[in-house]
């Protein structure tokens, strides 16, 4: 965690490397377990679980083990797979070190010609600037910084894709998509439903670009205008105010939920929020079974900072409730379920603020923040999901993939989403893939889009006063990994085997675009 907050801390970086090595050794040393359990047989194990209360917590693990049985190899092969985790993770480590510690960016300049430092921890702040010169120069500096290392980053990324293909083949899956989704018992149809529904609703995004261009009053919309403030006086939201608003938004989940959230933020120091040199880009929530949740972010007193905090607190409270209610073996929820809790907190906080402050400028700022979030999770992430599917399929076929080919593919996909309203430099928009470390975790990004979809479907039920909706949702948060994520979400009240939740969320998006157009009078 120290290395995430300061990549320049060489001691923390060394400790992180040592921990990763120990983890790989641990995985290798425990590799005999699954093959030996399989040899005992599911019937015998189920009988023991039924007769011995101390084994009850292992029912889900055993069911999942035999679901995975045909993909579990011999003890010797499993040991080799376990030993490979550390060296196979080198590509992501190279990416993180390059982009957090070694990569330097040219200063941005404002309209007065003054220099502004561009770093991972400051980039988002400059992209929110009302000064178009700042946004343009920061965007060009940032993307050019990645373009300067395009071949190195492409080599690292393709190495991680080859790793995915290696594991897919070792375990006998038909594709990397099937292999990745199988881990969480997610049918590939869920992935394709998302992509198909996204493509069908792309015109909603085209309308938003048109509305944004008119609100900003520019003749030509550029990618660096996506985050431009739509009001002259965006709200200033101190950290303590953000905690208060998030707490109010989460009241439907009960006093206990709100109390733990507030105490974690204001007393127990869950959040490392300072903007520091060397701090890792983005934000995350993490922790272990017997520790508090830990949130790393750079809080900047903005509506975007409020939104990010709400998002990460969703993860943290999910972890807290899972660990409070589940044994260690079932305490970890899946990536598919994780992004539901985070986006749910954002949806509920926005719903509260929509009613709490009717001021037109505040409402525009609220929609602006929501659209920024939707842009990331409901535009960029589905686009990157399409990107990584194509890249993995090419590598699966034995095709070589170059940095320029990655840039061209990414640029083509963004061009489809932008339509005719957006003008852009193909090289700079095409390097977007290189800025997302998420891609080193195969088929992770799609879960942001399915997560935001399930979140808005569940929030809709709670806000409408649907009987037991809040209770069922808190139970979902408390389940951890005790159920498969599709089943856990069905208990919460949403069926992700159907595209309904994705359609619902596009309806939310369309409503915000229409409200923005009306509020701004364009």
C-alpha angles and dihedrals in degrees: 000000000000089000090053091052093046119017088184090067098101094186092055091046090052091049090050091053091049091050091051090051092050090049091054090049090050092051090050094048092051095045093102092067103078097044091049093047090050090051090056089056135235095260094056093044092049089051091053092047091051094049101040117059092200089064096050093098090061096063093097093045091053093046090050092046093058091042085059094039099111089054096049112098132206120296091258093051092044089052091053091048090052092049090051096061095086100048091037088058093058094098093062091044090054090050093048094048094045096048099037103037113014106032114092127191132209115249119266119232130218126219089272091057095250119146122244122189115243117210137144090266095048103038096087090050092055092046089057091053119122087219107092091200089060092049094047096048094042091049092048092045093049098045092042088053090058093041089056088062097034095124094048093047091045090052091051093047096047088048089057090048090051088051089055091050090048093054091043091056096041090056096042104246124152094230142000089250091057091045094051097045092043090067090068095033091248116152114231087238089075090060094046093045088057094049094045093049091047092052091049091053099044090111088070088064091046089057091050092054088052093050092046092050091052094046091051091046095227126142094217123032115216130191090254088061093063091087098035112129113255094206129054093229110039113192118269108223116190116207094254091051090051091053090050094051093045090049091052091049092053096049093106087069092062142258096284093057093049094045093054092045094051094045092049092054101038105029113015097049098233092156129072096194107158120118105239137169111257093023114145116256121255126009139275144176118224143152143137133263095271101034135079118262113269122213121197116193142127106244114203106177092255136123086252090055089050090052094048091049091051089049095051092043087057088059092044095051090045088055093044094052093042092053093044092054107030137062116246093264091059100032098097117081122204128260088247091060095037097072092052093065094046096049091042091062090052092049093050093046091051091048090053094048092047089062098034099057118030094178108133096227092047091049091051090050090049092052089045091056091047092050090050089054093044089048090058100041103027101034111023096036097051088045091052089045089057089046096052093044090056093045093049091048091052092051091045087058091051095251121150116237123203131198091252091052090052090050092049093049093048092047092051092052093048091047089058091052095045097050117184098322098072127069117197147162107252095215094051096044090040093059090061091103090062092059095061118082087184089083090071086070101066116239094354098124095065088062090067089061095044088044095054088046095053090042094057092044090053094043090052091057094047094046090049090054095246108182114264091355095127093043093050092048094052088048088053090053089050095051097076105177096334090111133031108265095246089054094043091052091048087056089051090052110265131097109211092184085080127060092231096104092051090050090048091053093049085054089055089049093049091049091053092050091051092047091049091051090051097043093048093045095229 
